[in-house]
């Protein structure tokens, strides 16, 4: 039981770290540009909110993908008798 909890805890931190660069890549893919030379305060707030939303989506998406892979491994494992 300790091994399962430790593995899940490790996966939690790995996904926590991997979500940040994925969210950054998503924000860069949007190619947000300012109307003038610089972003206004409202635009900066919008970008920060968009980053947090994309971070959350990446986090949930990675966790779902991890569970799908785990389910496929469990289903495809041969039963030993």
PyMOL commands that set and color helices and strands:
alter all, ss='L'
color gray80, all
select helices_A, chain A and resi 2-30+41-76
alter helices_A, ss='H'
color red, helices_A
deselect
rebuild
show_as cartoon
